[in-house]
Amino acid sequence: MEIKELQKIMQDSGVAGAGGAGFPTYAKLTDKADTILMNCAECEPLLKLHRQLLEKHAYEIMKTFNLVAETVGASEAIIGIKKSYVQTVKALQQHIEEFPRIRIHLLEEVYPMGDEVVLIYEATGRVVRPGGLPIEQGVIVFNVETIYNVYRALEKQMPVTDKYVSVVAEVSRPVTVRVPIGCTLDEVVEQAGEITTKDAVYFVGGPMMGRIGSGSDPVTKTTNAILVLPKDHLIVMKKQRTSSTDLKRAASICCQCNTCTDLCPRNNLGHPIDPARFMRAAANGDFRDLNPYLDSHFCSSCGVCEMYACPQSLAPRTLLADMKGGLRKAGIRPAQGVQPVPVQQSREYRKVPEERLMARLGLTKYDKDAPMDETLVAVPKVKILLSQHIGAPAQAIVKAGDEVTRGQMIAKPADGLSVGIHASICGKVTEVTDRYIIIAAK
């Protein structure tokens, strides 16, 4: 298959990164890659979706992964997977001999192993430069569910219409379910039985990088997990703090221990992100050296500094994210051509064990099985956002009153970086705006 042919199938089928920011997958394809890498590291604690999907559909995903490698001309296809995912590794090993180009790389149970820059270094020994893209090192990284969506687009001509979501924590029956894109978070959580806490809060995504969501929020192509937590849980309370309060706390109690920088995964790969210097400068309003502020561009927002490292429970990640957003809004772009310093041996002793991280965050009791149920959940209506990916929102091509079928394109890719959007249920279009399309089931 030609690269352009595969790109068109991906774009028209609405395939975007299913695990992170939703980067349109077709735009990653290039013949400049000598290595492609599949990420099965479940970056965040409690998430189980990718290992489950890869175990159940190992052959289909490996076959598609191999096809992508052949299409771009990559000499090696690596599946990065944590060694603790024993059953999934066994499922892969049953088929590995059929795909000589593919190798399995076993990973440690540390956080944030699923960060693509960390994963690339662990699997290949290559360091992506600060602010750089993996392709600069000849690598393309794909998510497990993304490759499965490519398989469905190629083999079944089925575009992206549904999403696998894990529901865990304060529920009677933790589960991973398959739901139509555009259904509500409440409808997803209902599949996990009773909520076992009062005044529950939905934490969407992982506990380290997730956000507080509303029950009426629609599921998108990047919704991976919903943690149902008590409103007084440590993670929820940290997320509800204000940046102004965080800054005042930093000014009054930061003890300059440097632990946030010592344990920073990007700093330990030689990137010039230094949370301790930033906190010192920001807390004291010190602008004599602008580098601590400008280097916030290189923060991955993994949260190690804020959620694990700091003994004072300060918020370097949140304040760095505010600074990064402010710089972007002001039109200040990251410095180009910044090169990492050599990776130090001490990095090996500064990794964050996931088991210890869960204990620190009060999550250990929630680390339970969440069996996968692939039966598509039926819902009465969906609200499908036109912007579920990085780039330009898709452009609606239906109007109120139109009858649509599941899998029908309802919004075409816009000019530039964009992918199509498809109906996730059969029914009638009841509302179309420049932000979303609502479909009521028949």
N, C-alpha and C positions, 0 to 999 in steps of 0.2 A: 504494500500500500504506500502511495506517495504521502508525504507529510501534509501537503495542502488538502488532500482528500480526507485524511483523518482529522485535520483541523476543522474542516467544514462540518463533518459529522458531530464533533464535539460542540462546536459553537451552536449549531442548529438544535442540538439535543439539550442545550442548557447546562452542559457539564462545567461546574466550577468547583474549586477546592471545597471539599465537604468537611474539612476539619479546622480551618483557620479563618482567614479573612475573606475567603471566597474568590481567590484570584482565578479568572477564566482559564481553564486548563489548556485550551487550544493555543493560547499565547505562549505557553511554556515550550511548545514543541520546536525544536531546531536541530539541524544536523551538526551543530557545534558541541553536542554532548557526547562524551565517551562513556559516561556512566549515568544510569538512572537508578533512583533509590526510592523504595517504598517504605513509608513511615508507619510501622506498627509498634510504636513505643508508648501509646496512650499517655501523652505528655502529662496529663493531670492525674492526681490521685482519685480513686473511686470510679474512673471511667473504664468501661469494659467493652464498648461497642466494637472497636476495630479488631481486637483479638477474636471476638465472637464471630464477626462477619467473615474474617479470614479463615477461621476454622471450618465454618459451614460451607464456604464456597471457595475452598483452596484452589481447586483445579481451574475453575473459571477465571479467578483473579490472576493466578500465575500465567495462564494462557494469554490473557489480555496484556499483562505486564510484559511478557516476552514479545508480543506483537508490537507494543509501543517501542521496545528496545530495538527491534528489527527496523521499524519505520524510521526512527531517527538515526539509526546506524550506531547505536551505543554498543560497545564491546562487552559491557558488563551490566547486569541488572542485579541490584542488591536488595534483599528484603531485610530491613533492620527491625529486629523484634527482641523484646526482653526475654532473657533466658527463663524467667519464671512463668512464661506463658507456655507451659509444657504441652498441653493438648493441641494448641495451635501449631507449635513447632512440629509435633508428630504428624499433623495433617499435611504440612508443607513437605516433610521428608518423604511422604508416600509418593509424591509426584516429581520431586526435584530432579531425578535422573532423566526425565523427559525434556528438561529445559537446561541444556549445558551452559547457557549464557547466565542463568540465574544462580546466585549463591545466597545462603542465609548467613546473616551476621548477628550473632547473639549479643545482647546489650545488658548492661547492669541495671539494677532496679534503683535508679537515682533520678532525681528531678533537676532540670527539665530535659530529659533525654529526648523528648519529642520535638524540642526546638530544632528547626531544620539546620541551623548553623552548628549546633552541638552534635546533632545526628550525623551530619556530613563529616565532621572531624572524627567521630568515633568509628564510622564505617569505612572511611577512605584515608584519613590522616591529613586531609586538605582543610585549610582554614579560609573561609570566605572573608574577604576584607570588610572592615567596618562600613556599613551602608551599601555593601555590594550585593550582587545577586549570585545564587548558586551556579548559574551557567558560566560565570567568569572562571569557575574552577572546573568547568566541563561536566557539571552535575545538574540533573533535573530531579526534583523531589515531588513525589505524589503521595497522597493519602490513600489508605486502603479503600475507603468507601468511594473515593473518586474513581479509582481503577474499576471498582465494581460497577459504577455508573457508566463508565466507558464500555465495559462488557455488555451491559444491557442495551446500550445504544447501538453497538455493532452487531450483536447476535440476535437481539429481539426487536430492534428498531424502536425501542422504548426510551423516550426522553426522561429527564429527571422530573418526576412528579411526586415522589414521596421521600421520606427521610427516616432514618433509624435514630431513635432517641432513647437514652437510658434514663430511667427515673429511679432515684436512690435516696437513701437517708431515712427521713421520718415517714415512711410508708409501710403498710403491712405486707406488701408483696413487691419488692424491688424487681424491676423488669426492664428489658430493652424491647421496644416496640417499633413497628413500622406504621407511620402515620402520613396522611396526605399533607403536602406543603400547604400552609395557609390555615390549618386548623389551630385552635387555641392551646396555650399551655395547660389550661384547666382540663381540656379534653385528653391531653396526653397523660397528665397525672392521674386521671380517673382510671387509667388502665393498670395502675399499681395498687389498687385496693384502697383501704382506708388511710387517711392522713393521721399519724399517731402523735401529733403535737398540736397545741392550741396556737392560734395566730401564726400559722405557718407562713414562711417566706420562700418564694421560688428563687433559687439561685441558678441562673442559666449559664451553662458552661461548666468548667472545672472550678474547684474551690480557690485556686490561685489566681486565675485570670478572668473568672466569670463576672456576671453582673446580676443585680437584683431585677427580676422581671415581674410583670403583671400577669395574672391569670388570663387576661384577654389578649395578650400579645400573640401574634401569629408565629407559627413555626416557619423557619426559613431553611435554605439549603445549607446553612452553617450551624444549625441548632443541633448540638451533640448530646447534651445531657441537661437534666433538671434535677438539682439537689433540693429536696424539700427540707427546710431547716427551721428550728425554733427562732423566733424573732430576736432572742437574746444570745444567739450563738456568736462566738468570737468572730467568725468570718463575716456575718451579717453586720455586726456592730462596727467592724473595721471599715466596711464598705460605706457605711452611713456617715462616717466622719466627714467634716468639711476641710477643704485645703487650708483655709485661713487658720483653723484650729491646729491642724497638723504643723503648720509653719511655726506657730507660737510655741507648740510643744517642743519642736526641734530646737528653737532658740533657747529654751529654758532647761532642757534635760539631756540633750545629746552629749554623751560622755567622750566623744572622739575616739571610740574604741577601734574603728576602722573595719569592724566585722562585716558590715554590709558590702564593702569593696572586696574584702578577703574571700567572700563566698559568692561573689557575682559571677555567674557562668560566662558571660561575655568578656568580662575583665580577665578571667582566667584563660580565655582563648587569645589574649593579647589585644583586645579592643580597648580604645581609650575611654571607656565609660567608667567613671569613678564616683559612685554614690556618696562616699564619705566626703570627698572634696566638694561635691555639689551641695550636700547638706550644710557643710560648714559655711560655704559662701552664701547660700540662700537664707539661712537662718540669721546671718549677721548683715545681710544687705551689702555684701562685699562684691563690688564689680570691677576691682582692679585687674583681675584676670577673668576674661570672659569664657575661657575654655571649659570650665566645669559646666557652664550653662549650655554652650554650643554642643558639647559632647553628649547632651541628653538625647540628641538625634539617634545615638547608637544604642540606646536602651531598648531591650526587647520586651520590657514590661512583664517579665516572668514572675516577679513578686518575691523572689528568694530574700531580697534585702528586707522587705517589709513584713512578710508573713513568717519568716523563719530566722533570719540572721540577727535582727536588731534586738538586744536585750531590754530596750526601753519601749518597745512596741511603737516605734516611730514609723513614718510613712514615706520613705525615700521614693518608692515606685510611683506613688500617687503624685508626689510633687514633681518628679521627673516627667511624668506624663503630662502634667499641666504645662510645664516649661516647653516640652516638645510640641504640644498643641499650639501654644502661644507663638513659638518661633515659626511654625508652619503658617499660622494665620497671618503673621507679619511678612510672609514671603521669604523668610530666611531658610535657605536650603542647607542640607548637610554639606560639609566640606568634601570636596572630591579628591580621590587619590590617596586617602588616608590608608596607611598600611599597618597591619597588626605587628606588635612586637612578638618575638618567639614565645611559644607556649612553654611555660615553666613546669618542671617536674612536680612542683607543689600542687598543681591542679588536681592530681590524682587523689590528694588527701583533703581536698576541699569540695568534694562532691556531696550532694545532699541526699542521704538515704531516704527513699520514699516512705518506708515504714516509720522512720523517726519523724518525718514531716507530718504524716497523718496523726501521730501521737501529739505532736506540738499543736496541731490545729484542732484537736478534739474530734477527729474523724474516724478513729480506729473502729469504733463500735458500728460504723456504717459500712465497713468493708465486707460486704456480703455478696453472694451470688445474685446476679440480676439476669435470669435466663432470657434468651432471645425468643420472641414470638414474632414470626414473619407474616402473620395474618394481617392484612391491611385493615386498619381501624376505619369504620364508617362514621362519617360526621355529616351534620345537616347543611353546613355551608363552610366556605373557606374564604379567607382574605389573603390574596396572593400579592406580595409586594413586588414592584417592578424593579427595585434595586436590592438584589440579594447577593451582589457580587461587586468586586472592585471594578471601577470603570463606569461607563455611562449606563443609566437605567435603560431597560428594554422599553420599546415603544408599543403601546397597546394597539392591537389590530382587530379588536372586537368592540362591540358597543352594548349598552344595556338592552336586554331583551333577546340577545342572541342565545341560541342553544349551542352548547359545546359538549364535547366528549373528552373523557380522560386521555391525556397525552396530546391533545390538539394544541398547536401553538396559539397563544392568546396575546403574546407580545413578541415582536421581532427584535433581533439584536440592533442596537443603535449604531451609528457610525462610530468608529474608533473601537476601543476595548469594551466589548459587551457580549452577552449571550442571550439566547431566547428564553422565554418563560412559557410554561405550558399549564393547561388546566389539570388540576390534580384530582378532580371528581367530574362526573357527568352531571350536567344541570343547566340552569339558565343564569346568564350574566345579569346581575341586578344593579351593579354600580361600577363605573369606570372613572378613575381620576388619573392625574399624572403621577400618583404614588402607588396606587394599588387597584386590583380588580377583585370584586366580590362575586362569587358563584354560589347559588343556592342549589342543593341537590334535588334531583327529580323525586 
